[in-house]
């Protein structure tokens, strides 16, 4: 568990999070729609989310991914941070994805949460590289990545199907061999 600020904590997804995730996704449905794959109605139910939580916990136990939620002191989920597609061997890499609730943006929460995930990826998971992709016009997410030392490595045409369309993405990477941004350097 990582304390992000006096009100927010980052912790791994755990069994029983389904209902809170369903509420968070439902509350942020319009906010997230332009940035995520098209979602079925079932996706927004506690049952679907709890099934996904079980899969998420199994993947974490097997080392294939590590997924986190940003929570408030009262337990509300205010965002997600995901390290997906963890590859070991000669690569030691994971793919970063994240979102923060609409009313929690522009306060540095995503920047602090990404920093915590990078520290965990390096210190606990032993990864040496984390990559991320954003839509070309997702300037806010690109700022979060830049604040955490990511560098742009290219553009991938029609990389992911987002909001029902195959869209181009900017690709970024962060090498974790050097120290992750120190807390005093965070915005």
C-alpha positions as CSV (number, residue, x, y, z in Angstrom):
1,X,0.0,0.0,0.0
2,X,1.3,3.5,-0.9
3,X,0.1,6.7,0.6
4,X,-0.3,9.2,-2.2
5,X,-1.5,12.2,-0.1
6,X,-3.5,12.6,3.1
7,X,-6.7,11.5,1.4
8,X,-5.6,8.9,-1.2
9,X,-3.9,5.5,-1.1
10,X,-2.8,3.2,-3.8
11,X,-3.3,-0.5,-3.1
12,X,-3.5,-3.7,-5.1
13,X,-6.9,-4.8,-6.4
14,X,-8.4,-7.4,-4.0
15,X,-11.3,-9.7,-3.7
16,X,-14.5,-7.8,-2.9
17,X,-13.6,-4.7,-4.9
18,X,-16.2,-5.5,-7.6
19,X,-19.0,-3.3,-6.3
20,X,-16.8,-0.3,-5.6
21,X,-15.2,-0.7,-9.1
22,X,-18.6,-0.8,-10.7
23,X,-19.6,2.4,-8.9
24,X,-16.3,4.1,-9.9
25,X,-16.7,3.1,-13.6
26,X,-20.4,4.1,-13.6
27,X,-19.7,7.4,-12.0
28,X,-16.9,8.1,-14.6
29,X,-18.5,6.5,-17.6
30,X,-18.7,9.7,-19.7
31,X,-15.3,10.9,-18.6
32,X,-13.6,7.6,-19.6
33,X,-15.5,6.8,-22.8
34,X,-13.2,8.7,-25.1
35,X,-10.1,7.0,-23.7
36,X,-11.1,3.4,-23.3
37,X,-12.5,0.5,-25.4
38,X,-16.2,0.5,-25.9
39,X,-17.8,-1.1,-22.9
40,X,-20.9,-3.4,-22.7
41,X,-23.6,-2.6,-20.2
42,X,-22.6,-5.7,-18.2
43,X,-19.1,-4.2,-17.7
44,X,-20.7,-1.6,-15.3
45,X,-22.2,-4.2,-13.0
46,X,-20.8,-5.4,-9.7
47,X,-21.0,-9.0,-10.8
48,X,-18.9,-8.4,-14.0
49,X,-16.4,-6.3,-12.0
50,X,-16.0,-9.0,-9.3
51,X,-15.4,-11.7,-11.9
52,X,-12.7,-9.4,-13.4
53,X,-11.3,-8.9,-9.9
54,X,-10.9,-12.6,-9.5
55,X,-9.0,-12.8,-12.8
56,X,-6.9,-9.8,-11.8
57,X,-5.9,-11.4,-8.5
58,X,-5.0,-14.7,-10.3
59,X,-2.9,-12.8,-12.8
60,X,-1.1,-11.0,-10.1
61,X,-0.4,-14.2,-8.3
62,X,1.1,-15.7,-11.5
63,X,3.2,-12.6,-12.2
64,X,1.4,-11.7,-15.5
65,X,0.1,-8.3,-14.2
66,X,-0.2,-6.1,-11.2
67,X,-3.3,-3.9,-10.9
68,X,-4.0,-1.2,-8.3
69,X,-6.8,1.0,-7.2
70,X,-6.6,4.6,-5.9
71,X,-8.9,4.8,-2.8
72,X,-10.0,7.5,-0.4
73,X,-10.0,7.1,3.4
74,X,-13.6,6.1,3.2
75,X,-12.8,3.3,0.7
76,X,-14.2,5.0,-2.5
77,X,-12.2,4.1,-5.7
78,X,-10.9,7.2,-7.4
79,X,-8.8,5.5,-10.1
80,X,-6.9,2.6,-11.4
81,X,-3.2,1.9,-12.2
82,X,-2.4,-1.2,-14.1
83,X,0.9,-3.0,-15.0
84,X,-0.3,-5.4,-17.7
85,X,1.5,-7.9,-19.9
86,X,4.5,-8.3,-17.6
87,X,7.2,-10.2,-19.5
88,X,10.2,-11.7,-17.7
89,X,13.4,-13.2,-19.1
90,X,15.5,-10.9,-21.2
91,X,12.7,-8.2,-21.4
92,X,11.7,-7.5,-17.8
93,X,8.9,-5.2,-19.0
94,X,5.4,-4.2,-18.2
95,X,2.7,-2.0,-19.9
96,X,1.3,0.8,-17.8
97,X,-2.3,1.9,-18.1
98,X,-4.3,4.2,-15.8
99,X,-7.2,6.5,-15.2
100,X,-8.3,8.9,-12.4
101,X,-11.9,10.0,-11.6
102,X,-13.1,13.1,-13.4
103,X,-13.3,15.2,-10.3
104,X,-9.9,14.1,-9.1
105,X,-7.9,15.3,-12.2
106,X,-5.5,18.2,-12.3
107,X,-4.3,17.8,-8.7
108,X,-1.3,15.6,-9.3
109,X,-3.0,12.4,-8.2
110,X,-2.2,10.5,-11.4
111,X,1.4,11.7,-11.3
112,X,1.9,10.5,-7.7
113,X,0.2,7.2,-8.4
114,X,2.3,6.5,-11.5
115,X,5.4,7.3,-9.5
116,X,4.4,4.8,-6.8
117,X,3.7,2.1,-9.5
118,X,7.2,2.7,-11.0
119,X,8.8,2.3,-7.6
120,X,6.9,-0.9,-7.1
121,X,7.8,-2.2,-10.6
122,X,11.5,-1.6,-10.0
123,X,11.9,-2.4,-6.3
124,X,9.3,-5.3,-5.8
125,X,8.8,-6.7,-9.3
126,X,12.3,-6.3,-10.6
127,X,11.2,-4.8,-13.9
128,X,13.8,-2.7,-15.8
129,X,11.4,-1.1,-18.3
130,X,7.8,0.1,-18.3
131,X,6.0,1.3,-21.4
132,X,2.8,3.2,-22.0
133,X,0.7,4.4,-24.8
134,X,-1.6,7.4,-25.1
135,X,-4.0,8.6,-27.8
136,X,-2.3,11.3,-29.9
137,X,-4.5,14.1,-28.4
138,X,-4.3,12.9,-24.7
139,X,-2.0,15.7,-23.6
140,X,-2.9,15.4,-19.9
141,X,-1.8,11.7,-19.8
142,X,1.4,12.6,-21.8
143,X,2.2,15.3,-19.1
144,X,1.8,12.6,-16.4
145,X,4.2,10.4,-18.2
146,X,6.7,13.2,-18.8
147,X,6.6,14.2,-15.1
148,X,7.6,10.6,-14.3
149,X,10.6,10.4,-16.7
150,X,9.0,8.6,-19.6
151,X,10.4,9.3,-23.0
152,X,8.5,9.2,-26.3
153,X,9.7,6.4,-28.5
154,X,7.3,6.6,-31.5
155,X,3.8,6.5,-32.9
156,X,1.9,3.3,-33.5
157,X,-0.8,3.6,-36.2
158,X,-4.2,2.1,-35.3
159,X,-2.6,0.6,-32.1
160,X,-5.7,0.1,-30.0
161,X,-9.5,0.1,-30.5
162,X,-10.6,3.0,-28.3
163,X,-14.1,4.4,-28.3
164,X,-15.1,2.0,-31.1
165,X,-12.3,3.1,-33.5
166,X,-8.8,1.8,-34.2
167,X,-6.7,4.8,-33.1
168,X,-3.1,5.9,-33.4
169,X,-1.1,6.1,-30.1
170,X,2.1,7.7,-29.0
171,X,4.4,5.2,-27.3
172,X,6.5,6.0,-24.3
173,X,9.0,4.1,-22.1
174,X,10.6,4.5,-18.8
175,X,13.9,2.7,-18.0
176,X,14.0,1.8,-14.3
177,X,17.7,1.2,-14.1
178,X,18.2,4.7,-12.7
179,X,16.4,6.0,-9.7
180,X,12.7,6.7,-10.0
181,X,11.7,10.3,-9.5
182,X,12.3,11.3,-5.9
183,X,9.2,12.6,-4.0
184,X,10.6,16.1,-3.7
185,X,10.8,16.3,-7.5
186,X,7.2,15.6,-8.0
187,X,4.9,18.4,-9.1
